[in-house]
Amino acid sequence: MSAALAGGATRAQGTILRAGITGALLLTVSIALHITLQLRETAAVSAALSTTLHNWLIGPRVVAGLVVGSCLGVAGALMQAIARNPLVSPDLLGVTAGAQLGLMASLVLPVAYGLPSVFLGGVLAAFATFALAGGSRTTPLRLILAGVAIGQALSAILTLLLSLNDQAAMVISLWNTGSLQQVGWDGLRPALWVLPVAALVIGLLARPLATTLLEDAVMRSLGVATARLRTITLLLASVLAALAIHLAGPLGFVGLLVPNLLRIAYGIHRPLPLLGLSLLWGGAATLLADTIGMALAPWLTMPFGVLSAILGALTLLALLHLRGGTVAHAPSAVRAHARRPRLPLPAFVLLSLGLICGLVFVGTFSVGSAHDTPLGGWHAWLAGDAMAVALADLRLPRWSADLGAGALLALAGVILQDVTRNPLAGPEILGVNQFAGLAVLATLTLAPHLGDTWRVGIAWSGAGLALALAIGLNLRHGLEPMRLTITGFALAGLAMALGSLLLAQYSGNVAQGLIWLVGSSYGRTWRDVALLLPWLFAGACLAALAARSLDVLRLGTDTARSLGLPVLRHRMALITLAAMLTAAAVATVGPVAFIGLLVPHGVRLLGFHRTAHRLVAAPLLGALLLLAADVLARALFAPLDIPLGIATAAVGTPAFLLLLARTWLRPGGSSS
């Protein structure tokens, strides 16, 4: 036994050494090529000017690449270790959205001029998110969900501001594509005090971090203060991510990618080796991507952020396809609680239906109407008033599209979270949402005259491509949940990178593209509703039939097989069903975020934990939330038409945070 353990330890050390040597060689080659390419560009200038360019452009760019990549790699490894989830990105706490708002402030507020507003915006967003999630009392899942919700809310606010200011929209769209280019060393000044402090803190936390593969109870028995460790680590990782975004733009995908590449390529899961190698490989990968971009520049100009996301996603997809075995330790599934819901399911159904009917009535006959009250509008409609009839004909299809899309997205979210056993799963997890959105965005930017006529078919083609790639790349591995999930995130990153490239290259339609990317039900007709209804009916029936399979799959692959469930066949059927439900919703209202990820958790927070109950409650809550957001936005901002995704985040985030607050304000509460 002792010999076997010693042999295993020796093999693990050998693997870590090989990864370190490979990373060091890659970093050395990247630096050499990077400097060579930059010197080649300055070869034709005078010696004095060449020295100036080296001091003010070449040197800062190389150092920025090392700092950005290392910060993102370390931040991603820290976040994933603390959250025990390999899908957590360094901008978990809304850092990217806060940095974007900081940049927006620097563009429109003179008082922000000269301040590192991007860095400060990211840090402030992270601290605010941590506080709203419960501070030191928070749990990893609660923090993840709060971070997603607040990130969506901040992004919605930013998108609303950008839709009103085309010049700022163009600036931020270009900044979103990322760049390591620096003018002098001033931009690197925050790194002079952030990096030494970060190195000191990580050194002090080394021993506690080594225990993060264990359960919290075991960590506490070893003397680790889990709450303090979580607080310091998350805030430190957020500061490192904010520094990287300050220097190069939103490149959080690098931090998600590098630790997972090391897990897949070398099988490294221990926190401390993963942390050190992520620092090395993060810097190497970032500089290598920038070097490739400079080498391609004579033939193809591609923004750094887009190129790094494309290269990283393709590398990750290739490794997933080629490597066997377990790619990462799956996070713990969300546990069901014996606590009964405060509101019985029949009462919840009746209440939801009543609220839906009330919102449809008020939204149709009062918002922007010439009549004083909904009843007045109702009587005018009954009397055949031309204005009342016209408004009803415009609004009823819109509200119906909201209801159908909300129900479909929420139902898809429930299915995917159970199939993958991952609380971060949602309609975006397979890349279906992003590929459908990308297909329509490409049409809007390249051939705007085709956008409305062929929108549904184009969205379906994008969704079908994403589904085929996700299943095709993982079929030989039995559609293993974590492998499938990471594949989906790689596809999503690839689609978002290409979307950013389209927005940056075709600035004439940037506002229209941004509105589509956050979703809109404006101008939907009964034809759109008719396309949703078959999927809504079929999805509800098939999900009800699959309730028992979902219950069994939540127990894990081995347990499901021991109970006689054909795991591969059921996974493929359920994943395909969820993807088709998502595609139908996206084709109608666009890639609306928030609903599919957070509504299933909202249903759990309301006390519905049984699969059969959640399959009923989640579609109702999703439909109600999407309708309420659209009606309220139409009422509060008329005649301005607020995009659906912005309104949903604005209404859904406070409601979701209020539900989360119940879990940490109540004694002994815990996020489910």
C-alpha positions in Angstrom: 0.0 0.0 0.0 2.7 2.5 1.0 4.7 1.6 -2.2 1.6 2.3 -4.3 1.0 5.7 -2.6 4.6 6.6 -3.1 4.4 5.7 -6.7 1.3 7.8 -7.1 2.9 10.8 -5.5 6.0 10.4 -7.7 3.8 10.3 -10.8 1.9 13.4 -9.7 5.2 15.3 -9.1 6.4 14.2 -12.5 3.3 15.5 -14.1 3.5 18.8 -12.3 7.2 19.1 -13.4 6.4 18.4 -17.0 3.6 21.0 -17.0 5.9 23.5 -15.4 8.7 22.9 -17.9 6.3 23.0 -20.8 4.8 26.3 -19.6 8.2 27.8 -19.0 9.3 26.9 -22.5 6.1 28.2 -24.0 6.5 31.5 -22.1 10.1 31.9 -23.2 9.2 31.3 -26.8 6.2 33.6 -26.6 8.3 36.5 -25.2 11.1 36.0 -27.8 8.7 35.9 -30.7 6.6 38.8 -29.3 9.7 41.1 -29.0 11.0 40.0 -32.4 7.8 40.8 -34.2 7.6 44.3 -32.5 11.2 45.0 -33.3 10.6 44.1 -36.9 7.9 46.6 -37.1 10.2 49.4 -35.8 13.3 48.3 -37.9 12.7 51.1 -40.5 12.8 54.0 -38.0 15.8 55.8 -36.6 17.8 54.5 -33.6 16.6 57.2 -31.3 12.9 56.7 -32.2 13.4 52.9 -32.0 14.6 53.3 -28.4 11.6 55.5 -27.6 9.2 53.0 -29.1 10.9 50.2 -27.1 10.6 52.0 -23.9 7.0 53.3 -24.4 5.3 50.6 -26.5 7.3 47.3 -26.7 8.3 46.9 -23.1 5.0 47.9 -21.6 3.1 45.6 -23.9 5.2 42.6 -23.0 4.9 43.3 -19.3 1.2 43.9 -19.6 0.7 40.5 -21.3 2.6 38.8 -18.5 0.6 40.7 -15.8 -2.8 40.2 -17.4 -2.4 36.5 -18.2 -0.9 35.7 -14.7 -3.6 37.7 -12.9 -6.4 36.0 -14.8 -4.9 32.5 -14.4 -4.4 32.9 -10.7 -7.8 34.6 -10.2 -9.5 31.7 -12.1 -7.8 29.0 -10.1 -8.6 30.8 -6.8 -12.3 31.3 -7.7 -12.7 27.7 -8.9 -11.0 26.3 -5.8 -13.1 28.2 -3.4 -16.4 27.7 -5.3 -15.4 24.0 -6.0 -16.7 24.5 -9.5 -14.5 24.5 -12.6 -17.0 26.7 -14.5 -16.5 29.8 -12.3 -14.9 32.7 -14.1 -12.6 35.3 -12.5 -15.3 38.0 -13.1 -17.7 36.1 -10.9 -18.6 39.1 -8.7 -19.6 41.4 -11.6 -16.0 42.7 -12.1 -16.4 43.0 -15.9 -19.7 44.8 -15.8 -18.4 47.1 -13.1 -15.3 47.9 -15.1 -17.5 48.7 -18.1 -19.5 51.1 -16.1 -16.3 52.6 -14.9 -15.2 53.2 -18.5 -18.6 54.6 -19.3 -18.2 57.0 -16.3 -14.8 58.1 -17.6 -16.4 59.0 -21.0 -19.3 61.1 -19.7 -18.2 62.4 -16.3 -15.4 65.0 -16.2 -14.8 64.3 -12.5 -13.6 60.7 -13.5 -10.9 62.0 -15.8 -7.4 60.9 -14.8 -8.7 58.2 -12.3 -8.2 54.5 -12.9 -12.0 54.3 -13.4 -12.0 50.8 -15.0 -10.0 49.3 -12.2 -12.1 51.1 -9.5 -15.4 50.2 -11.2 -14.4 46.5 -11.2 -13.3 46.5 -7.6 -16.3 48.4 -6.3 -18.7 46.0 -8.2 -16.9 43.0 -6.6 -17.1 44.4 -3.1 -20.8 45.4 -3.5 -21.7 41.9 -4.9 -19.9 40.2 -2.0 -21.7 42.4 0.6 -25.2 41.8 -1.0 -24.6 38.1 -1.1 -24.2 38.0 2.6 -20.6 38.9 3.2 -18.5 36.4 5.2 -21.6 34.4 6.0 -22.2 33.6 2.3 -21.8 30.1 0.7 -20.1 29.4 -2.6 -23.4 28.7 -4.4 -25.1 31.8 -2.9 -22.2 33.9 -3.9 -22.2 32.5 -7.5 -25.9 33.2 -7.9 -25.7 36.7 -6.5 -22.7 37.4 -8.7 -24.6 36.2 -11.8 -27.6 38.2 -10.9 -25.8 41.5 -10.1 -23.6 41.1 -13.2 -26.7 40.8 -15.3 -28.2 43.9 -13.7 -25.1 45.9 -14.2 -24.8 44.8 -17.8 -28.4 45.7 -18.4 -27.9 49.2 -17.1 -24.8 49.5 -19.2 -26.6 48.3 -22.3 -29.5 50.7 -21.7 -27.0 53.6 -21.5 -25.2 52.5 -24.6 -28.4 52.2 -26.6 -28.9 55.9 -25.9 -25.4 56.9 -26.8 -24.0 55.6 -30.1 -20.6 57.2 -29.6 -20.0 55.6 -26.2 -21.4 52.3 -27.6 -18.8 52.3 -30.3 -16.0 53.1 -27.8 -17.0 50.3 -25.3 -17.6 47.8 -28.1 -14.0 48.3 -29.3 -12.7 48.1 -25.7 -14.7 44.9 -25.2 -12.5 43.2 -27.9 -9.4 43.6 -25.7 -5.9 44.9 -26.4 -2.5 44.6 -24.6 -1.3 47.8 -26.3 0.0 50.3 -23.7 1.2 53.9 -24.2 4.0 54.2 -21.6 4.1 52.7 -18.2 1.3 54.7 -16.5 -1.3 52.0 -17.0 0.8 49.5 -15.1 1.1 51.6 -12.0 -1.8 49.9 -10.1 0.2 46.6 -10.6 3.1 48.0 -8.5 1.1 47.8 -5.3 -1.6 45.2 -6.2 0.9 42.4 -7.1 3.2 42.4 -4.1 0.2 42.5 -1.7 -1.5 39.6 -3.7 1.7 37.5 -3.5 2.0 38.1 0.2 -1.7 37.2 0.8 -1.5 34.0 -1.3 1.7 33.0 0.6 -0.1 33.4 3.9 -3.1 31.4 2.6 -1.1 28.6 1.0 -1.8 26.0 3.7 -5.6 26.7 4.0 -5.9 26.8 0.2 -4.4 23.3 0.0 -7.5 21.9 1.9 -10.1 23.3 -0.4 -10.7 19.9 -2.1 -12.2 18.8 1.3 -15.6 19.5 2.6 -16.2 22.5 4.8 -16.7 20.4 7.9 -13.4 18.6 7.4 -11.6 21.9 6.8 -13.0 23.3 10.0 -11.9 20.2 11.9 -8.4 20.9 10.6 -8.5 24.4 12.0 -9.3 26.3 8.8 -11.5 29.3 9.2 -13.6 28.6 6.1 -15.6 31.9 6.1 -12.5 34.0 6.5 -10.6 32.0 3.8 -13.5 32.4 1.4 -13.8 36.1 2.0 -10.1 36.9 1.5 -9.7 34.6 -1.5 -12.7 35.8 -3.4 -11.9 39.5 -2.9 -8.3 39.0 -3.8 -9.2 37.1 -7.0 -11.6 39.9 -7.9 -9.0 42.6 -7.4 -6.6 40.6 -9.7 -9.3 40.2 -12.3 -10.1 44.0 -12.1 -6.4 44.8 -12.6 -6.2 42.5 -15.7 -9.4 44.1 -17.1 -8.0 47.5 -16.4 -5.0 46.7 -18.5 -6.4 44.8 -21.4 -10.2 44.8 -21.4 -12.7 42.0 -20.5 -10.7 38.8 -21.0 -12.2 36.7 -18.2 -12.4 33.8 -20.5 -8.7 33.3 -20.1 -9.1 32.8 -16.4 -11.8 30.2 -17.0 -9.8 28.5 -19.7 -6.3 28.1 -18.3 -7.1 26.1 -15.1 -9.3 23.8 -17.1 -6.7 23.3 -19.7 -4.3 22.2 -17.0 -6.9 19.8 -15.6 -7.7 18.3 -18.9 -4.2 18.1 -20.4 -2.2 17.1 -17.3 -4.9 15.9 -14.8 -3.8 18.4 -12.2 -6.4 19.1 -9.5 -4.5 19.9 -6.4 -5.1 23.6 -5.6 -1.5 24.8 -4.9 0.2 23.2 -8.0 -2.8 24.4 -10.1 -2.4 27.9 -8.8 1.3 28.1 -9.6 0.9 26.6 -13.0 -2.0 28.8 -13.8 0.2 31.8 -13.2 2.8 30.5 -15.6 0.5 29.2 -18.3 -1.8 32.3 -18.0 1.1 34.6 -18.9 2.3 32.3 -21.6 -1.1 31.8 -23.2 -1.8 35.5 -23.2 1.5 36.5 -24.8 1.2 33.7 -27.3 -2.2 34.8 -28.4 -1.0 38.4 -28.8 2.0 37.1 -30.8 -0.2 35.2 -33.2 -2.3 38.3 -33.7 0.7 40.4 -34.6 2.0 37.6 -37.0 -1.4 37.6 -38.7 -1.7 41.4 -38.9 -0.4 41.8 -42.5 -3.2 39.5 -43.7 -5.9 39.6 -41.0 -6.6 42.2 -38.3 -8.3 40.6 -35.4 -8.7 42.1 -31.9 -6.7 40.5 -29.2 -9.6 39.5 -27.0 -11.4 37.9 -29.9 -8.4 36.0 -31.0 -7.5 34.8 -27.5 -11.1 33.5 -27.0 -11.2 31.8 -30.3 -7.8 30.1 -29.9 -8.6 29.1 -26.3 -12.0 27.7 -27.1 -10.7 25.7 -30.1 -7.8 24.4 -27.9 -10.2 23.4 -25.1 -12.5 21.7 -27.6 -9.6 19.7 -29.1 -8.4 18.6 -25.8 -11.9 17.5 -24.7 -12.2 15.5 -27.8 -8.8 13.8 -27.6 -8.4 13.2 -23.9 -10.3 10.6 -22.0 -11.1 10.2 -18.3 -12.6 12.7 -15.9 -11.9 16.3 -16.8 -12.7 17.9 -13.5 -14.3 17.1 -10.2 -18.0 17.7 -10.6 -19.5 20.2 -8.1 -21.9 18.9 -5.6 -25.5 18.8 -6.9 -28.0 21.1 -5.2 -29.4 19.2 -2.3 -33.1 18.9 -1.8 -34.4 19.9 1.6 -37.3 18.4 3.6 -38.7 21.8 4.3 -42.1 22.2 2.9 -42.9 25.2 0.6 -44.6 28.1 2.4 -47.2 28.1 -0.5 -48.6 24.7 -1.7 -48.1 24.0 -5.4 -51.8 24.4 -6.3 -52.0 27.7 -4.5 -48.8 28.8 -6.3 -50.2 27.9 -9.7 -53.5 29.7 -9.0 -51.6 32.8 -7.7 -49.3 32.8 -10.7 -52.1 32.5 -13.2 -54.0 35.2 -11.5 -51.0 37.6 -11.6 -50.4 36.7 -15.3 -54.0 37.5 -16.2 -53.9 40.7 -14.2 -50.6 41.8 -15.9 -51.9 41.0 -19.3 -55.1 43.0 -18.6 -53.3 46.0 -17.2 -50.6 46.0 -19.8 -53.0 45.7 -22.7 -55.6 48.2 -21.7 -53.8 50.9 -19.7 -50.1 51.3 -20.6 -49.9 54.3 -22.9 -53.6 54.2 -23.6 -55.7 57.2 -24.1 -58.0 55.9 -21.3 -57.5 56.6 -17.7 -57.9 53.1 -16.2 -57.6 49.5 -17.5 -61.4 49.2 -17.1 -61.8 52.2 -19.4 -59.6 50.7 -22.0 -61.5 47.4 -21.6 -64.8 49.0 -22.2 -63.4 51.0 -25.2 -62.1 47.7 -26.7 -65.5 46.1 -26.2 -67.2 49.1 -27.9 -64.9 48.7 -30.9 -62.8 51.9 -30.3 -60.2 51.9 -33.1 -57.3 53.0 -30.8 -58.1 50.4 -28.2 -58.4 47.6 -30.7 -55.2 48.6 -32.4 -53.3 48.7 -29.1 -54.7 45.3 -28.1 -53.7 43.8 -31.5 -50.1 45.1 -31.0 -49.7 44.2 -27.3 -51.5 40.8 -26.8 -49.0 39.0 -29.2 -46.1 40.7 -27.4 -47.3 39.6 -23.9 -48.0 36.1 -25.2 -44.5 35.9 -26.7 -43.1 36.9 -23.3 -45.1 34.2 -21.5 -44.1 31.5 -23.9 -40.4 32.4 -24.0 -40.1 32.8 -20.2 -41.7 29.4 -19.7 -39.5 27.7 -22.3 -36.2 29.1 -20.9 -37.1 28.3 -17.3 -38.1 24.7 -18.2 -34.8 24.3 -20.1 -32.9 25.6 -17.1 -34.5 23.0 -14.8 -33.7 20.2 -17.2 -30.1 21.2 -17.7 -29.3 21.7 -14.0 -30.6 18.2 -13.2 -28.9 16.5 -16.2 -25.5 18.1 -15.5 -25.8 18.3 -11.7 -24.3 21.7 -11.9 -26.0 24.8 -10.3 -24.4 27.0 -12.9 -26.1 25.2 -15.8 -28.7 27.1 -17.8 -29.7 27.5 -21.5 -26.4 29.1 -22.1 -24.5 26.0 -21.0 -24.5 24.3 -24.4 -23.7 27.4 -26.4 -27.2 27.1 -28.0 -28.3 30.5 -26.8 -25.1 32.2 -28.0 -24.9 30.5 -31.4 -28.6 31.3 -32.1 -27.9 34.9 -31.1 -24.7 35.0 -33.1 -26.5 33.7 -36.3 -29.1 36.4 -36.0 -26.6 39.1 -35.1 -24.5 38.2 -38.2 -27.6 38.6 -40.3 -28.5 42.0 -38.7 -25.0 43.3 -39.3 -24.2 41.7 -42.7 -27.6 41.6 -44.3 -30.1 43.7 -42.3 -32.9 43.4 -44.9 -33.1 39.6 -44.1 -33.1 40.0 -40.4 -36.8 40.0 -39.7 -38.0 37.7 -42.5 -35.6 34.9 -41.8 -34.9 35.5 -38.1 -36.5 32.3 -36.8 -34.9 30.0 -39.4 -31.5 31.6 -38.9 -31.7 31.3 -35.1 -32.7 27.6 -35.4 -29.7 27.0 -37.7 -27.3 28.5 -35.2 -28.9 26.5 -32.3 -28.7 23.3 -34.3 -25.0 23.8 -35.1 -24.2 24.4 -31.4 -26.2 21.3 -30.3 -24.5 19.1 -33.0 -21.1 20.3 -31.9 -21.8 19.8 -28.2 -23.2 16.3 -28.6 -20.8 15.2 -31.4 -17.7 16.2 -29.4 -18.9 14.3 -26.3 -20.8 11.3 -27.6 -17.7 9.0 -27.4 -17.4 9.9 -23.7 -21.0 9.1 -22.9 -22.0 12.8 -22.6 -20.3 13.0 -19.2 -21.9 16.0 -17.5 -18.8 18.0 -16.6 -17.1 17.4 -20.0 -20.4 18.4 -21.8 -20.6 21.5 -19.6 -17.1 22.7 -20.3 -17.6 22.0 -24.0 -20.7 24.3 -23.9 -18.8 27.0 -22.1 -16.1 26.8 -24.8 -18.7 27.1 -27.6 -20.3 30.0 -25.8 -17.0 31.8 -25.5 -16.3 31.2 -29.2 -19.7 32.6 -30.1 -19.4 35.7 -27.9 -15.9 36.4 -29.3 -17.2 36.3 -32.8 -20.2 38.5 -31.8 -17.8 41.1 -30.3 -15.8 41.0 -33.6 -19.0 41.6 -35.6 -20.0 44.6 -33.4 -16.5 46.1 -33.7 -16.2 45.7 -37.4 -19.7 46.8 -38.4 -20.3 49.8 -36.3 -23.2 51.1 -38.4 -25.6 48.5 -36.7 -24.0 48.4 -33.3 -27.0 49.7 -31.4 -29.4 47.3 -33.2 -27.0 44.4 -32.5 -26.7 45.3 -28.8 -30.5 45.4 -28.5 -30.8 42.0 -30.1 -28.1 40.5 -27.9 -30.1 41.4 -24.7 -33.5 40.3 -26.2 -36.6 42.1 -27.3 -40.3 41.1 -27.9 -41.0 44.4 -29.7 -43.1 43.8 -32.9 -43.9 40.2 -32.2 -47.0 38.9 -33.9 -49.4 36.0 -33.6 -47.3 34.1 -36.1 -44.4 34.2 -33.6 -46.6 33.0 -30.8 -47.9 30.2 -33.0 -44.3 29.0 -33.5 -43.8 28.9 -29.7 -47.0 27.0 -28.8 -46.1 23.6 -30.1 -42.7 23.7 -28.4 -44.3 24.8 -25.1 -46.9 22.0 -25.2 -44.5 19.3 -26.3 -41.8 20.5 -23.9 -44.2 20.4 -20.9 -45.5 17.0 -21.8 -42.0 15.5 -22.5 -40.5 17.0 -19.3 -43.4 15.6 -17.2 -42.7 12.1 -18.7 -39.0 12.6 -17.9 -39.5 13.6 -14.3 -38.5 10.3 -12.9 -35.4 10.1 -15.2 -34.3 13.6 -14.0 -34.7 12.4 -10.4 -32.4 9.4 -11.0 -29.8 11.4 -13.0 -29.5 13.8 -10.1 -28.1 10.9 -8.1 -25.0 10.6 -10.3 -24.0 8.4 -13.2 -23.1 5.3 -11.3 -26.2 5.3 -9.2 -28.4 5.9 -12.2 -26.8 2.9 -14.0 -27.2 0.7 -11.0 -30.9 1.5 -11.0 -31.2 0.4 -14.6 -31.5 3.7 -16.3 -30.0 3.9 -19.8 -27.9 7.0 -18.9 -26.5 7.9 -22.3 -29.9 7.7 -24.1 -31.7 9.7 -21.5 -29.0 12.4 -21.3 -29.0 12.8 -25.1 -32.8 13.0 -25.2 -33.0 15.5 -22.3 -30.2 17.7 -23.6 -31.7 17.8 -27.1 -35.1 18.7 -25.6 -33.6 21.6 -23.5 -31.7 22.8 -26.6 -34.8 22.9 -28.7 -36.8 24.7 -26.0 -34.0 27.3 -25.8 -33.8 27.7 -29.6 -37.6 28.3 -29.8 -37.4 31.0 -27.2 -34.3 32.7 -28.6 -35.7 32.6 -32.1 -38.7 34.6 -30.8 -37.4 37.1 -28.3 -33.6 36.8 -28.6 -31.0 35.5 -26.2 -32.6 36.7 -23.0 -30.3 36.0 -20.1 -31.2 35.5 -16.4 -34.4 33.4 -16.8 -33.0 29.9 -17.5 -30.2 30.1 -14.9 -31.7 31.8 -11.9 -35.5 30.9 -12.1 -34.8 27.3 -11.2 -32.9 28.5 -8.1 -35.7 30.9 -7.3 -38.2 28.0 -7.4 -36.0 26.1 -4.9 -35.8 29.2 -2.7 -39.6 29.2 -2.6 -39.5 25.7 -1.3 -40.2 23.6 -4.4 -37.5 20.9 -4.5 -39.2 17.8 -6.0 -38.6 17.6 -9.7 -42.2 17.2 -10.6 -43.1 20.4 -8.6 -40.2 22.3 -10.1 -41.3 21.3 -13.6 -44.6 23.0 -12.9 -43.5 26.0 -10.8 -40.4 27.1 -12.9 -42.2 27.7 -16.2 -44.9 29.6 -14.4 -42.4 31.8 -12.6 -40.3 32.3 -15.8 -43.4 33.3 -17.7 -44.5 35.7 -14.9 -41.1 37.3 -14.5 -40.6 37.9 -18.3 -44.1 39.3 -18.6 -43.8 41.5 -15.5 -40.5 42.9 -16.7 -41.9 43.8 -20.1 -45.1 45.3 -18.8 -43.4 47.4 -16.1 -40.7 48.7 -18.5 -43.4 49.7 -21.0 -45.4 51.4 -18.2 -42.5 53.3 -16.6 -40.5 54.3 -19.7 -43.2 54.8 -22.4 -42.9 55.8 -25.2 -39.3 54.5 -24.9 -39.2 50.7 -25.6 -36.7 49.1 -23.2 -35.2 45.9 -24.5 -36.6 42.8 -22.8 -33.3 41.5 -21.4 -32.6 44.8 -19.7 -36.1 44.9 -18.2 -35.8 41.3 -17.0 -32.5 41.9 -15.2 -33.8 45.1 -13.7 -36.9 43.4 -12.3 -35.5 39.9 -11.6 -32.3 40.9 -9.8 -33.9 42.6 -6.8 -36.5 39.9 -6.5 -33.9 37.1 -6.7 -31.6 38.9 -4.2 -34.5 39.3 -1.8 -35.1 35.5 -2.0 -31.4 35.0 -1.4 -31.5 37.4 1.6 -34.0 35.1 3.3 -31.4 32.4 3.4 -28.8 34.4 5.3 -31.0 36.7 7.3 -32.9 33.7 8.7 -31.0 32.0 11.5 -29.4 28.8 10.2 -30.4 29.6 6.7 -28.4 28.3 3.8 -28.7 28.7 0.1 -30.1 25.8 -1.6 
